[in-house]
Amino acid sequence: MKRFAFLVLVAVIVMGCSDRDDDLDGVNIRIKNESSVTYDLVQVGSAEMLHENIGPDDYSGYLEYEMAYEYAYINIKVDEENYILQPIDFVGETPLENGFYTYGLSITVAGDVILNFSID
């Protein structure tokens, strides 16, 4: 009886464990604030994809995108200021595979947005 209970317990534990990549349907992107100011709002790509209230050296949660690249249109709002990274085009770029990625973002003294892409 103890052996049966042990096997049931092991089966429940194994079935309950799942990897975050299981049933992955899209490209998941989060933001890392690599600056010393709080980002009130970060728009990545389309206007619907908004990451909010990201403190210095902090991460946003992941948002799922249908398609994304190693770089993107970025609009960072800090107080009343907007800092924009505007790609010219994506010619020759390959869309990211489904998975988890981080866009590390910083703002230079001149107001330029720097994007550090990483695979999680």
C-alpha positions as CSV (number, residue, x, y, z in Angstrom):
1,M,0.0,0.0,0.0
2,K,2.8,2.4,0.9
3,R,4.4,1.7,-2.5
4,F,1.2,2.5,-4.3
5,A,0.8,5.8,-2.4
6,F,4.4,6.7,-3.2
7,L,3.8,6.0,-6.9
8,V,0.7,8.1,-6.9
9,L,2.5,10.9,-5.1
10,V,5.4,10.8,-7.7
11,A,2.9,10.8,-10.6
12,V,1.0,13.9,-9.1
13,I,4.3,15.8,-8.6
14,V,5.5,15.0,-12.2
15,M,2.2,16.0,-13.8
16,G,2.1,19.2,-11.7
17,C,5.6,20.3,-12.8
18,S,5.6,22.2,-16.1
19,D,8.2,24.2,-17.9
20,R,7.4,27.8,-18.8
21,D,8.0,26.8,-22.4
22,D,5.2,24.2,-22.4
23,D,2.4,25.1,-24.8
24,L,4.2,28.3,-25.8
25,D,2.2,30.1,-28.5
26,G,4.1,33.4,-29.0
27,V,7.1,35.6,-28.4
28,N,7.2,36.7,-24.8
29,I,9.0,40.0,-24.1
30,R,9.7,41.8,-20.9
31,I,11.5,45.1,-20.2
32,K,14.5,45.6,-18.0
33,N,15.0,49.2,-16.9
34,E,18.7,49.7,-17.1
35,S,18.5,53.4,-16.2
36,S,18.3,55.3,-12.9
37,V,14.8,56.7,-13.5
38,T,11.4,55.0,-13.3
39,Y,9.8,54.2,-16.7
40,D,6.1,55.2,-16.4
41,L,5.2,53.5,-19.6
42,V,7.1,51.6,-22.3
43,Q,5.4,50.9,-25.6
44,V,7.0,48.1,-27.7
45,G,5.8,48.0,-31.2
46,S,2.0,48.6,-31.4
47,A,0.1,50.9,-29.1
48,E,-1.6,47.9,-27.4
49,M,1.7,46.5,-26.0
50,L,2.4,48.6,-22.9
51,H,4.7,47.8,-20.0
52,E,4.0,50.0,-17.0
53,N,5.8,51.4,-14.0
54,I,9.3,49.8,-14.2
55,G,11.7,51.0,-11.6
56,P,15.5,51.3,-12.0
57,D,17.1,47.9,-12.4
58,D,13.7,46.3,-12.3
59,Y,11.8,44.0,-14.8
60,S,8.3,44.2,-16.2
61,G,6.2,41.2,-16.6
62,Y,6.2,39.3,-19.9
63,L,3.7,40.3,-22.7
64,E,3.0,37.9,-25.5
65,Y,3.6,39.2,-29.0
66,E,2.5,37.4,-32.2
67,M,5.7,38.4,-33.9
68,A,8.8,40.4,-32.8
69,Y,12.4,41.1,-33.8
70,E,15.6,41.6,-31.8
71,Y,14.8,45.3,-32.0
72,A,11.6,47.2,-32.2
73,Y,9.9,50.6,-32.1
74,I,10.3,51.7,-28.4
75,N,8.6,54.7,-26.8
76,I,9.6,55.3,-23.1
77,K,7.6,57.8,-21.1
78,V,9.2,59.3,-18.1
79,D,7.2,62.0,-16.4
80,E,6.1,64.2,-19.3
81,E,9.1,63.2,-21.6
82,N,9.0,60.6,-24.4
83,Y,12.2,58.8,-25.5
84,I,11.9,57.0,-28.8
85,L,13.9,54.3,-30.6
86,Q,12.6,54.2,-34.2
87,P,13.9,51.4,-36.5
88,I,14.0,52.3,-40.1
89,D,12.9,48.8,-41.4
90,F,13.1,45.1,-40.7
91,V,14.5,44.1,-44.1
92,G,16.7,41.1,-43.8
93,E,15.7,40.5,-40.2
94,T,14.4,37.2,-39.0
95,P,11.4,37.1,-36.6
96,L,12.1,35.7,-33.2
97,E,11.1,32.2,-32.5
98,N,8.5,31.5,-29.8
99,G,10.2,32.0,-26.4
100,F,11.2,34.4,-23.7
101,Y,13.2,37.5,-24.3
102,T,14.3,40.7,-22.5
103,Y,14.7,44.2,-24.0
104,G,17.2,45.9,-21.6
105,L,16.5,49.6,-22.1
106,S,18.5,52.7,-21.1
107,I,18.4,56.4,-22.0
108,T,21.6,58.3,-22.7
109,V,22.3,61.8,-21.4
110,A,21.5,63.0,-25.0
111,G,18.0,61.3,-24.8
112,D,18.7,58.3,-27.1
113,V,17.2,54.9,-26.3
114,I,19.7,52.1,-26.1
115,L,18.3,48.5,-26.5
116,N,20.2,45.5,-25.1
117,F,18.5,42.3,-26.4
118,S,18.9,39.0,-24.5
119,I,17.4,35.6,-24.7
120,D,16.0,34.4,-21.3
